[in-house]
Amino acid sequence: MKTCIHQGIILLENGEFTGDIVFEDEKILALGENLVDMADYVVDVSGCYVFAGGIDEHTHFGSFNSCSFETSEAAALGGTTTVVDFVDQKKGQSLKEALMSQQEKAARYPYIDVAFHSMLMDIREEVIEEIQELPGYGVSALKVFTAYKGTPYYADDASILRVMQKIRNSGLLLMVHAENADMIACRTEDLLKEGCIAPKYHADARDVQSEAEMVERMIAYAKWCDIPIFFVHISTKEALLKIMNAKREGQPVFCETCTHYLILNEDDLAKEGLLGARYICSPPLRKEQDQDALWHGIHEHMIEAVSSDHCAVSGGYKKKIEAYQDFSKVPNGAPGVQHRLQMLWSEGVCKQRISKQEFVQMFSSGPADVCGLTKKGRLQPGYDADIVIYDPEGHQILQDSDAHEGIDYATFAGHEVFGKIRAVYLRGIQIVNHNEYIGKGTGRIVKLQSSLCYGYREEDNGQ
């Protein structure tokens, strides 16, 4: 059956117009004006914005002791139709075994479309050799951590260089969590000796320089190994400036930031009592000047995407408090997959920090390009009919009870948001009707193609 979304304000990454979208059999057929004669069924959305379903290229469903895919309907309720989840690799597992395990978990809860990035956590020679097989599994990126020394996540410099050398001709994009683990360990020890244990000291322990130094170092390593590099969750002005300088010199350096770094800051970590523990994540929340720099980076096209880095720690705030002895013992992570759209729209578009077109780029098309989702993230004929209908009227103050992320709080509770989701379609099937999820069984596992961040090498080789 051909369906026409009629008289919506259609937002594209390069403009907007009032008109129609027609889709059938999961795919968009046409965009234009007065297309109702093509359709068997017409949905009048006059006054509403229509844009491509969101792609959140950075989520953790089940890793870092977080809630798993049984809570992924929260993404759909927030206008996100596809998430790209990071796969934990347990000791002794191959990358393929880790991927298959996570795919099986996601398949039990087919609420949205799900794709995967690999995380390198058990660096052995045979695992490094396996890296080049990842594109065949539908994986477009591999992530390493320079933080969390003493845990399976940490990778030392020599290991990262070996990974960079192996990844060079694989078509994979290297993603890096860039913080200097030794600087963090040293500063944390000093703070605890001084009796500085409150949640607000999390930001002091993982200061601006710990991120900026490691970003600069990884840029140098990537240049030496001649590979593109992508920095996840950039949080500081200083780190972003180093990325911008490398870009301007022609080096293929890319990055994302996250909703919470744009909207929350150190004041949230310093909230009364232990409320700041809600906001402990790594890198930590920063200062207002860093927020301003990140918004400016989006406007200057120096940031490729805005993700949620969704990590709803099982047990929520209660669990964080139970674990609290000092800031360093609080489980890291914050939920955010549900409210990424409303926060970007309300704090970005409504406050004129970014344009509606930049919103589309950060929410949908940019993440699609980063991940290699070649038929998602855009309203174009032949693309998946992943569509959000957003009513700009009205406003509300978010409450903890508004969240469907499986825990007892919402990261952005207390913030005012403007507008509301009227409907969400995943491959042409309506999965959200106002505040109700109605699409159980619709989601699929999606394979990724090569990231467009990697495209520079094809151009260099004349391919």
C-alpha positions as CSV (number, residue, x, y, z in Angstrom):
1,M,0.0,0.0,0.0
2,K,1.3,3.4,-0.9
3,T,1.2,5.9,1.9
4,C,1.4,9.7,1.6
5,I,2.6,11.9,4.4
6,H,0.8,15.1,3.3
7,Q,1.5,18.8,3.8
8,G,4.4,18.4,6.2
9,I,7.3,20.8,6.5
10,I,9.9,18.5,5.2
11,L,13.4,19.0,6.6
12,L,16.4,18.0,4.5
13,E,20.1,18.5,5.3
14,N,20.3,21.2,2.6
15,G,16.9,22.9,2.9
16,E,13.2,22.5,3.6
17,F,9.8,22.7,1.8
18,T,6.1,22.1,2.5
19,G,5.0,19.0,0.6
20,D,4.5,15.3,0.5
21,I,6.4,12.0,1.0
22,V,5.1,8.8,-0.6
23,F,6.4,5.4,0.5
24,E,5.6,1.8,-0.2
25,D,7.2,-1.6,0.7
26,E,9.7,-0.1,3.2
27,K,11.1,2.5,0.8
28,I,10.5,6.1,0.0
29,L,9.1,6.5,-3.6
30,A,8.9,10.2,-4.0
31,L,9.1,13.7,-2.4
32,G,7.3,16.7,-3.8
33,E,4.1,18.7,-3.8
34,N,0.6,17.4,-4.4
35,L,1.5,13.7,-4.5
36,V,-1.7,12.4,-2.9
37,D,-2.9,11.0,-6.2
38,M,0.0,8.5,-6.0
39,A,-1.2,7.1,-2.7
40,D,-3.8,4.6,-1.3
41,Y,-3.6,6.2,2.1
42,V,-3.0,9.8,3.1
43,V,-1.8,11.1,6.5
44,D,-2.3,14.9,6.8
45,V,0.5,16.4,9.0
46,S,-0.1,20.1,8.3
47,G,2.0,22.2,10.6
48,C,4.3,19.4,11.6
49,Y,8.0,19.0,10.7
50,V,8.9,15.8,8.9
51,F,12.5,14.5,8.9
52,A,14.5,11.3,8.6
53,G,14.4,8.8,11.5
54,G,17.3,9.4,13.9
55,I,20.5,7.4,13.9
56,D,22.3,7.1,17.2
57,E,25.8,5.8,16.3
58,H,26.9,5.4,19.9
59,T,25.0,3.4,22.4
60,H,25.7,0.8,25.1
61,F,22.9,-1.7,25.6
62,G,24.3,-4.2,28.0
63,S,27.9,-3.1,28.3
64,F,29.3,-1.3,31.4
65,N,26.6,-3.1,33.4
66,S,23.8,-1.2,31.6
67,C,20.3,-2.2,30.7
68,S,20.1,-4.3,27.6
69,F,17.9,-4.2,24.5
70,E,14.7,-4.8,26.4
71,T,14.7,-1.0,26.9
72,S,15.5,-0.1,23.3
73,E,11.9,1.0,22.6
74,A,13.0,4.2,24.4
75,A,15.0,5.0,21.3
76,A,11.9,4.8,19.1
77,L,9.9,7.0,21.5
78,G,12.6,9.6,21.0
79,G,12.5,9.4,17.2
80,T,15.6,7.2,16.8
81,T,14.9,4.4,14.4
82,T,18.4,2.9,14.3
83,V,21.1,2.5,16.9
84,V,24.6,1.4,16.4
85,D,25.7,-0.4,19.6
86,F,29.2,-1.1,20.9
87,V,30.0,-4.8,21.4
88,D,31.9,-5.8,24.5
89,Q,34.6,-8.4,23.8
90,K,35.2,-10.8,26.8
91,K,38.6,-12.3,27.5
92,G,39.2,-15.3,25.3
93,Q,36.4,-14.3,22.8
94,S,37.1,-13.6,19.2
95,L,35.6,-10.4,17.8
96,K,33.1,-12.5,15.7
97,E,32.0,-14.5,18.8
98,A,31.4,-11.2,20.7
99,L,29.5,-9.8,17.8
100,M,27.3,-12.8,17.4
101,S,26.5,-12.8,21.1
102,Q,25.3,-9.2,21.0
103,Q,23.3,-9.8,17.9
104,E,21.5,-12.6,19.6
105,K,20.6,-10.4,22.5
106,A,19.3,-7.6,20.2
107,A,17.2,-10.1,18.1
108,R,15.2,-10.9,21.2
109,Y,13.8,-7.4,21.3
110,P,13.2,-6.3,17.7
111,Y,11.9,-2.8,18.6
112,I,14.2,-0.8,16.2
113,D,16.9,-1.5,13.7
114,V,20.3,-2.2,15.3
115,A,23.8,-2.3,13.9
116,F,27.1,-2.8,15.7
117,H,30.6,-1.5,16.2
118,S,33.3,-3.7,17.7
119,M,35.3,-2.8,20.8
120,L,38.8,-4.2,21.2
121,M,39.2,-5.4,24.8
122,D,41.3,-8.6,24.5
123,I,44.2,-7.6,22.4
124,R,46.0,-10.7,21.3
125,E,47.9,-11.4,18.1
126,E,45.0,-13.6,16.7
127,V,42.5,-10.9,17.5
128,I,44.6,-8.3,15.7
129,E,44.7,-10.6,12.7
130,E,40.9,-10.9,12.9
131,I,40.4,-7.2,12.5
132,Q,40.4,-7.3,8.7
133,E,37.5,-9.8,8.7
134,L,35.1,-7.3,10.5
135,P,33.7,-5.7,7.4
136,G,32.5,-9.1,6.2
137,Y,30.5,-9.3,9.4
138,G,28.8,-6.0,8.7
139,V,31.0,-3.9,11.0
140,S,32.4,-0.6,9.8
141,A,34.3,0.6,12.9
142,L,36.5,-0.6,15.7
143,K,36.8,1.2,19.0
144,V,39.8,1.4,21.4
145,F,40.1,3.0,24.8
146,T,43.0,5.0,26.1
147,A,41.2,5.3,29.5
148,Y,40.2,2.9,32.3
149,K,43.7,1.5,33.0
150,G,43.6,-1.7,34.9
151,T,40.4,-2.8,33.2
152,P,39.8,-4.9,30.0
153,Y,38.9,-1.7,28.2
154,Y,42.3,-0.1,28.3
155,A,44.8,-0.4,25.4
156,D,48.4,0.9,25.7
157,D,50.1,2.9,23.0
158,A,52.0,0.0,21.5
159,S,48.8,-2.0,21.1
160,I,47.0,0.9,19.5
161,L,49.7,1.4,17.0
162,R,49.6,-2.2,16.0
163,V,45.8,-2.0,15.6
164,M,46.3,1.2,13.5
165,Q,48.8,-0.6,11.2
166,K,46.4,-3.6,10.8
167,I,43.4,-1.4,10.2
168,R,45.0,0.6,7.4
169,N,43.8,-1.4,4.5
170,S,40.8,-3.0,6.0
171,G,38.1,-0.3,5.3
172,L,37.4,0.0,9.0
173,L,37.2,3.3,10.8
174,L,39.1,3.5,14.1
175,M,37.2,5.1,16.9
176,V,39.0,6.3,20.0
177,H,37.9,7.1,23.5
178,A,40.6,9.6,24.2
179,E,41.6,10.3,27.8
180,N,45.1,10.0,29.3
181,A,44.8,7.2,31.8
182,D,48.0,8.0,33.7
183,M,47.0,11.7,34.2
184,I,43.6,10.6,35.5
185,A,45.1,8.0,37.9
186,C,47.6,10.5,39.3
187,R,45.0,13.3,39.8
188,T,42.5,10.9,41.3
189,E,45.0,9.7,43.8
190,D,45.8,13.3,44.8
191,L,42.2,14.3,45.2
192,L,41.3,11.3,47.3
193,K,44.3,12.0,49.6
194,E,43.0,15.5,50.0
195,G,39.6,14.2,51.0
196,C,37.9,15.4,47.8
197,I,35.4,12.6,47.3
198,A,32.2,14.3,46.2
199,P,30.8,13.7,42.7
200,K,31.9,17.2,41.5
201,Y,35.5,16.1,41.8
202,H,35.0,13.6,38.9
203,A,35.5,16.6,36.6
204,D,38.7,17.6,38.3
205,A,40.1,14.1,38.1
206,R,39.5,13.8,34.3
207,D,40.4,17.4,33.5
208,V,40.5,19.2,30.1
209,Q,44.2,18.4,29.5
210,S,43.7,14.6,29.9
211,E,41.4,14.7,26.9
212,A,43.3,17.2,24.8
213,E,46.7,15.6,25.3
214,M,45.4,12.2,24.2
215,V,43.5,13.6,21.2
216,E,46.7,15.3,20.0
217,R,48.7,12.1,20.5
218,M,46.2,9.9,18.7
219,I,46.1,12.4,15.8
220,A,49.8,12.1,15.5
221,Y,49.7,8.3,15.6
222,A,46.9,8.2,12.9
223,K,49.0,10.5,10.7
224,W,52.1,8.2,11.1
225,C,50.0,5.2,10.2
226,D,48.1,7.0,7.4
227,I,44.6,6.2,8.6
228,P,41.4,8.2,9.3
229,I,40.5,8.5,12.9
230,F,37.2,9.2,14.7
231,F,37.0,10.6,18.2
232,V,33.9,9.6,20.2
233,H,32.3,11.9,22.8
234,I,34.5,15.0,22.4
235,S,33.7,17.2,25.4
236,T,36.2,20.1,25.5
237,K,37.1,23.2,23.6
238,E,40.8,22.3,23.6
239,A,40.3,18.8,22.2
240,L,38.0,20.2,19.5
241,L,40.5,22.8,18.5
242,K,43.1,20.1,18.0
243,I,40.7,18.2,15.8
244,M,39.8,21.4,13.8
245,N,43.5,22.2,13.2
246,A,44.1,18.7,11.9
247,K,41.1,18.9,9.6
248,R,42.3,22.2,8.2
249,E,45.7,20.7,7.5
250,G,43.9,18.0,5.4
251,Q,44.2,15.1,7.8
252,P,41.2,12.8,7.9
253,V,40.2,13.4,11.5
254,F,36.5,13.2,12.5
255,C,34.5,13.4,15.7
256,E,31.2,13.3,17.5
257,T,30.0,15.0,20.6
258,C,27.0,14.0,22.8
259,T,23.8,15.6,23.9
260,H,24.8,15.9,27.5
261,Y,28.1,17.7,26.7
262,L,26.0,20.3,24.8
263,I,23.4,20.8,27.5
264,L,24.8,19.8,31.0
265,N,27.9,21.1,32.7
266,E,29.9,20.9,35.9
267,D,27.1,22.5,37.9
268,D,25.1,19.4,37.5
269,L,27.9,17.3,39.0
270,A,27.9,19.7,42.0
271,K,24.2,19.4,42.8
272,E,23.1,19.0,46.4
273,G,24.0,15.9,48.3
274,L,24.8,13.0,46.0
275,L,22.5,14.1,43.1
276,G,25.6,14.8,41.1
277,A,26.3,11.0,40.9
278,R,23.5,10.8,38.3
279,Y,25.7,12.7,35.9
280,I,29.0,10.8,36.4
281,C,30.1,9.7,32.9
282,S,33.5,9.8,31.2
283,P,34.6,12.1,29.9
284,P,33.0,14.2,32.6
285,L,30.7,17.2,32.1
286,R,32.6,20.4,31.4
287,K,32.2,24.2,31.6
288,E,29.9,26.5,29.7
289,Q,32.8,27.7,27.5
290,D,33.2,24.1,26.3
291,Q,29.5,23.9,25.5
292,D,29.7,27.1,23.5
293,A,32.7,25.7,21.6
294,L,30.8,22.4,20.8
295,W,27.7,24.2,19.5
296,H,30.0,26.4,17.4
297,G,31.8,23.3,16.1
298,I,28.5,21.9,14.8
299,H,27.7,25.2,13.1
300,E,31.2,25.2,11.5
301,H,30.7,21.6,10.3
302,M,33.7,20.4,12.4
303,I,31.6,17.8,14.2
304,E,30.1,14.9,12.3
305,A,27.3,13.8,14.6
306,V,25.7,14.1,18.0
307,S,25.1,10.8,19.8
308,S,23.7,9.9,23.1
309,D,26.5,7.6,24.4
310,H,23.5,6.0,26.0
311,C,24.4,3.9,29.0
312,A,21.6,3.3,31.5
313,V,23.5,1.7,34.4
314,S,21.3,-1.2,35.7
315,G,19.8,-0.1,39.0
316,G,20.0,3.6,38.0
317,Y,20.6,6.3,40.6
318,K,20.0,3.8,43.4
319,K,22.8,1.6,42.2
320,K,25.1,4.6,41.8
321,I,24.5,5.6,45.4
322,E,24.9,2.1,46.7
323,A,28.3,1.9,45.0
324,Y,29.4,5.4,46.3
325,Q,32.4,5.6,48.5
326,D,33.9,8.4,46.6
327,F,33.5,9.8,43.0
328,S,35.9,7.2,41.6
329,K,33.7,4.3,42.7
330,V,30.5,5.5,41.1
331,P,29.5,3.5,38.0
332,N,30.0,5.6,34.8
333,G,27.2,6.2,32.4
334,A,24.1,8.2,31.7
335,P,20.9,7.4,29.8
336,G,20.1,9.6,26.8
337,V,18.8,7.7,23.8
338,Q,15.2,8.8,24.4
339,H,15.6,12.5,24.6
340,R,18.4,13.2,22.1
341,L,15.9,14.6,19.6
342,Q,13.9,16.9,21.9
343,M,17.1,18.2,23.6
344,L,18.8,19.0,20.2
345,W,15.7,20.6,18.9
346,S,14.9,22.6,22.1
347,E,18.4,23.7,23.0
348,G,19.8,23.9,19.5
349,V,17.1,24.9,17.0
350,C,14.7,26.7,19.3
351,K,17.5,28.7,20.8
352,Q,19.1,29.4,17.4
353,R,22.4,27.8,18.2
354,I,22.0,25.6,15.1
355,S,19.8,25.6,12.0
356,K,17.1,23.0,11.3
357,Q,19.4,21.7,8.6
358,E,22.2,21.3,11.0
359,F,19.8,19.5,13.3
360,V,19.1,17.0,10.6
361,Q,22.8,16.5,9.9
362,M,23.6,15.8,13.6
363,F,20.5,13.7,14.2
364,S,20.2,11.6,11.1
365,S,22.4,12.1,8.0
366,G,25.8,12.7,9.7
367,P,25.6,9.5,11.8
368,A,24.5,7.6,8.7
369,D,27.6,8.7,6.9
370,V,29.9,7.9,9.8
371,C,28.6,4.4,10.2
372,G,28.0,3.4,6.6
373,L,24.2,3.2,6.7
374,T,23.9,3.8,3.0
375,K,20.1,3.7,2.8
376,K,19.2,5.4,6.0
377,G,19.4,8.9,7.5
378,R,17.9,10.8,4.5
379,L,14.5,11.5,3.0
380,Q,15.3,10.4,-0.6
381,P,13.7,8.0,-3.1
382,G,15.1,4.5,-2.6
383,Y,16.0,5.1,1.1
384,D,14.3,3.3,4.0
385,A,11.1,5.0,5.0
386,D,12.4,5.9,8.4
387,I,10.4,9.0,9.2
388,V,9.6,11.2,12.2
389,I,6.6,13.5,12.3
390,Y,7.3,16.3,14.9
391,D,4.7,18.7,16.2
392,P,6.4,21.9,17.2
393,E,3.5,23.2,19.3
394,G,3.5,23.0,23.1
395,H,6.2,22.5,25.7
396,Q,6.9,20.6,28.9
397,I,9.3,20.1,31.7
398,L,10.9,16.7,31.5
399,Q,10.4,14.5,34.5
400,D,12.2,11.3,35.7
401,S,8.9,9.5,35.1
402,D,8.9,10.4,31.4
403,A,11.9,8.1,30.7
404,H,11.4,4.6,29.3
405,E,15.1,3.7,29.6
406,G,14.7,1.1,32.3
407,I,16.0,3.0,35.3
408,D,14.8,5.5,37.9
409,Y,15.9,8.8,36.4
410,A,16.1,10.8,33.2
411,T,19.4,12.6,32.5
412,F,17.6,15.7,31.3
413,A,14.9,15.9,34.0
414,G,14.1,19.5,34.8
415,H,14.8,20.8,31.4
416,E,12.1,22.4,29.2
417,V,11.5,20.9,25.8
418,F,9.5,22.3,22.9
419,G,7.3,20.2,20.6
420,K,6.5,16.5,20.7
421,I,6.7,13.5,18.5
422,R,3.4,12.7,16.7
423,A,4.5,9.6,14.9
424,V,7.6,7.5,14.0
425,Y,7.9,5.1,11.0
426,L,10.5,2.4,10.7
427,R,10.8,1.2,7.1
428,G,7.3,2.4,6.4
429,I,5.7,0.8,9.5
430,Q,4.4,3.1,12.2
431,I,6.1,2.2,15.4
432,V,5.2,5.2,17.6
433,N,1.9,6.9,17.9
434,H,2.3,10.0,20.1
435,N,3.7,8.6,23.4
436,E,2.9,5.0,22.7
437,Y,5.3,2.4,21.2
438,I,3.3,0.2,18.8
439,G,6.0,-1.5,16.7
440,K,7.1,-4.7,18.5
441,G,8.7,-7.1,16.1
442,T,9.5,-4.5,13.5
443,G,13.3,-4.1,14.2
444,R,16.1,-5.9,12.3
445,I,19.8,-6.4,12.6
446,V,21.5,-4.2,10.0
447,K,24.9,-4.7,8.3
448,L,27.0,-1.6,7.8
449,Q,29.0,-0.6,4.7
450,S,32.3,1.3,4.9
451,S,32.2,4.7,6.7
452,L,32.3,7.7,4.4
453,C,35.1,8.9,6.8
454,Y,37.1,6.2,5.1
455,G,36.3,7.5,1.6
456,Y,39.4,9.7,1.4
457,R,41.6,6.7,0.7
458,E,39.5,5.7,-2.3
459,E,39.9,9.2,-3.7
460,D,43.7,9.1,-3.0
461,N,43.9,5.8,-4.9
462,G,41.9,7.0,-7.8
463,Q,39.2,4.4,-7.3
